[in-house]
Amino acid sequence: MARYFITFDNGMKAPVAAAKVEQNVDGSEYRFLDGDGRIVAYVPVINVLSIILTEDVAAKAVGD
């Protein structure tokens, strides 16, 4: 799982642990998914300034 850091347009920031992030079909929200494809968080696109991958735990373990 990776750790994403989301910055919102109101200045708030939030970490989300997920295997990947994708947009839904109409592009109105981000979906954060775990390793089994289950949704762990929904975030409306209109409120997001940035999504930054801060730590990829799986890649770190492989590289060690």
Secondary structure, DSSP 8 states (H G I E B T S, - for coil): -EEEEEEETTS-EEEEEESEEEE-TTSSEEEEE-TTS-EEEEEEGGGEEEEEEEEEHHHHHHH-
